[in-house]
Amino acid sequence: MNNEHENPLRRILSPHWRVLAVVALAGLAGLAALVVMSGEPKTYERESSFAIRPSDTVPNAALSDVVGTLSQPDSAVTETVVDMLGSARLRSSAAQAAGLPPTAVGESAATYGWKATRRPGSTVVDVALTGPSDAELLKMQTALSTEAARLVEDNFALYRLESLSIPAASPDQVGPKTKQTVALALILGALLGIALLLLERKLRASLAQGALDQRRDLRQRRSDDLNGDPGGVEVAIPAARRERDRGVARSER
């Protein structure tokens, strides 16, 4: 009998349906993220590494001094080389080699990114190139190796630049992070679904408690009404009895 009058909403919100709702919400969030990320252009990255070495023309007597200068943590020579590898002059030469305008390559807010950094505690400088076309990145990376070595030799007679890397067969894709974004969307969608279920459970418990309180108040009122009528009768009976006793007493007198 109770099953026939079971609340349809309660059947819909059964534990199995709640789990399916969380899974569906997470799936929708992941699908939305996948659709959005599929329209984003791909970004590739190529990196070249260079080591600052003493020049082959440095006399043996001066070699220890040259090496000592490079080994200093705040070596001015190393910092200058880093600035040179990130300079607009070198970027412009690499851009021309790739058939790109110089304004297309820059440290920020440009179609192709170019960033030179020094590895902490070493004389190794890394140059990271990023952009939408790997073919153009490969051309710039090839030009970078030649132009960077020539630029250092022209400005420092005691130092040379040694390339530590060769162009990779395939670049690293650094954007968009489709897998990470979809995974994050799935997690956030599931968390949102769980939060909504907890809120629904709290609201349902609050409504059930309110209904229980109303039923308790109604039963209390009915009980008070039932107890009130017999009480009035019980008060009236002793009063009538006293009046009768008084009448009997008068007649006896």
C-alpha positions in Angstrom: 0.0 0.0 0.0 2.8 2.3 0.8 4.6 1.5 -2.4 1.5 2.5 -4.4 1.5 6.0 -2.9 5.3 6.4 -2.9 6.5 9.9 -3.8 7.7 9.9 -7.5 10.3 12.5 -6.6 11.8 10.1 -4.0 12.0 7.4 -6.7 13.8 9.8 -9.0 16.2 10.8 -6.3 17.1 7.3 -5.3 20.8 6.5 -4.6 21.3 4.9 -8.0 19.9 7.9 -9.8 21.9 10.3 -7.7 25.1 8.5 -8.7 24.0 8.6 -12.3 23.3 12.3 -12.0 26.8 13.0 -10.7 28.3 11.0 -13.5 26.2 12.8 -16.1 27.1 16.2 -14.8 30.8 15.3 -14.8 30.5 14.0 -18.4 28.7 17.1 -19.6 31.5 19.3 -18.1 34.2 17.2 -19.7 32.4 17.2 -23.1 32.0 21.0 -22.9 35.7 21.4 -22.1 36.6 19.1 -25.0 34.5 21.1 -27.4 36.0 24.4 -26.3 39.6 23.1 -26.4 39.2 21.5 -29.8 38.7 25.0 -31.3 41.9 26.4 -29.7 45.0 26.6 -32.0 47.9 24.3 -31.2 51.1 25.8 -29.8 54.5 24.1 -30.2 57.8 24.6 -28.4 61.4 24.0 -29.4 64.3 24.6 -27.1 68.0 25.2 -27.8 70.7 25.0 -25.1 74.1 26.7 -25.2 77.1 26.5 -22.9 79.5 29.4 -22.5 83.1 28.2 -22.9 86.5 29.8 -23.0 87.6 30.6 -26.5 90.1 28.4 -28.2 92.3 31.4 -28.6 92.7 31.9 -24.8 96.3 31.3 -23.7 96.8 28.6 -21.1 98.1 31.1 -18.6 94.9 33.0 -18.7 92.6 30.0 -18.9 92.1 29.6 -15.1 91.1 33.3 -14.8 88.6 33.0 -17.7 87.0 29.9 -16.2 86.9 31.5 -12.7 85.0 34.5 -14.1 82.4 32.2 -15.7 82.0 30.1 -12.5 81.0 33.1 -10.4 77.2 32.9 -9.5 76.6 36.5 -10.6 79.0 36.5 -13.5 78.5 39.6 -15.6 79.7 37.7 -18.7 77.1 35.0 -18.3 74.3 37.6 -17.7 75.4 39.6 -20.7 75.3 36.5 -22.9 71.8 35.7 -21.7 70.7 39.2 -22.6 72.3 38.9 -26.0 70.5 35.6 -26.7 67.2 37.2 -25.8 67.9 40.4 -27.7 65.8 41.9 -30.5 68.7 41.7 -32.8 69.0 38.0 -32.6 65.2 37.6 -32.7 65.1 39.7 -35.9 67.8 37.6 -37.6 66.0 34.3 -36.8 62.6 35.8 -37.9 64.1 36.8 -41.3 65.6 33.3 -41.7 62.1 31.9 -41.2 60.5 34.4 -43.5 58.6 36.1 -40.7 58.4 39.8 -39.9 60.5 40.8 -36.8 57.4 42.0 -35.0 56.0 38.4 -35.1 58.7 37.2 -32.7 59.0 38.6 -29.2 59.2 37.8 -25.5 55.5 38.5 -25.0 52.4 39.5 -26.9 53.7 38.1 -30.1 52.7 35.3 -32.4 56.0 33.5 -31.7 57.5 33.5 -28.3 61.2 33.8 -27.6 62.7 33.5 -24.1 66.3 33.1 -22.9 67.1 31.9 -19.4 70.1 30.8 -17.5 70.2 27.6 -15.6 70.8 28.3 -11.9 74.5 27.8 -10.9 75.7 27.0 -14.4 77.0 28.6 -17.6 74.2 27.0 -19.7 71.6 29.2 -21.4 68.3 27.9 -22.7 66.3 29.6 -25.4 62.7 28.5 -25.7 60.8 29.2 -29.0 57.0 28.8 -29.1 54.5 29.3 -31.8 51.7 27.9 -33.9 53.8 26.5 -36.8 56.6 24.0 -36.1 58.1 24.5 -39.6 58.7 28.2 -38.7 60.1 27.2 -35.3 62.5 24.8 -36.9 63.8 27.5 -39.2 64.3 29.9 -36.4 66.0 27.3 -34.2 68.5 26.5 -37.0 69.3 30.1 -37.6 69.6 30.7 -33.8 72.5 28.2 -33.5 74.6 30.0 -36.1 73.7 33.6 -35.3 74.0 33.2 -31.5 77.6 31.8 -31.8 78.6 34.6 -34.2 77.1 37.3 -31.9 79.0 36.1 -28.9 82.3 35.8 -30.8 81.9 39.3 -32.1 81.4 40.8 -28.6 83.7 38.5 -26.5 87.2 37.6 -27.6 87.7 35.3 -24.7 84.5 33.3 -24.9 82.6 31.1 -27.3 79.1 29.6 -27.4 78.8 25.8 -27.7 75.5 24.3 -28.8 74.3 21.5 -26.5 71.3 20.4 -28.5 70.3 19.5 -32.0 66.9 20.1 -33.5 64.4 17.5 -32.4 62.5 15.4 -34.9 59.2 16.5 -33.4 58.4 19.5 -31.2 56.7 19.5 -27.8 53.1 20.6 -27.9 52.6 23.0 -25.1 49.0 24.1 -25.9 46.2 23.6 -25.6 46.4 21.3 -22.6 43.4 19.3 -23.8 43.8 16.2 -21.6 44.5 18.2 -18.4 41.6 20.6 -19.1 39.1 17.8 -19.7 40.3 15.9 -16.6 39.9 19.1 -14.5 36.5 19.7 -16.0 35.4 16.1 -15.1 36.6 16.6 -11.5 34.9 19.9 -11.1 31.7 18.6 -12.7 31.7 15.7 -10.2 32.4 18.0 -7.3 29.5 20.2 -8.4 27.2 17.2 -8.7 28.2 16.0 -5.2 27.6 19.5 -3.8 24.2 19.7 -5.3 23.3 16.3 -3.9 24.4 17.3 -0.4 22.3 20.5 -0.7 19.3 18.4 -1.9 19.7 16.0 1.0 20.0 18.9 3.5 16.9 20.6 2.0 14.9 17.3 2.0 15.9 16.7 5.7 14.8 20.3 6.6 11.5 19.8 4.8 10.9 16.4 6.5 11.7 17.9 9.9 9.3 20.8 9.2 6.5 18.4 8.2 7.2 16.3 11.4 7.0 19.4 13.6 3.7 20.3 12.0 2.2 16.8 12.6 3.5 16.9 16.2 1.8 20.3 16.7 -1.4 19.1 15.2 -1.5 16.0 17.4 -0.8 18.3 20.4 -3.7 20.6 19.6 -6.0 17.6 19.2 -4.9 16.2 22.5 -5.4 19.5 24.2 -8.9 19.7 22.7 -9.8 16.2 23.9 -8.4 16.8 27.4 -10.2 20.1 27.7 -13.8 18.7 27.4 -13.6 16.1 30.1 -12.0 18.6 32.4 -15.0 20.9 32.0 -17.4 18.0 32.9 -15.3 17.1 35.9 -15.5 20.6 37.2 -19.3 20.9 36.6 -20.1 17.6 38.4 -18.7 18.6 41.9 -20.5 22.0 41.6 -23.9 20.3 41.0 -23.2 17.9 43.8 -22.5 20.8 46.2 -25.8 22.5 45.2 -27.7 19.3 45.8 -26.1 18.8 49.2 -27.1 22.3 50.2 -30.7 21.7 49.1 -30.8 18.5 51.3 -29.4 20.4 54.2 -32.1 23.1 54.0 -34.9 20.6 53.8 -33.6 18.8 56.9 -33.7 22.1 58.8 
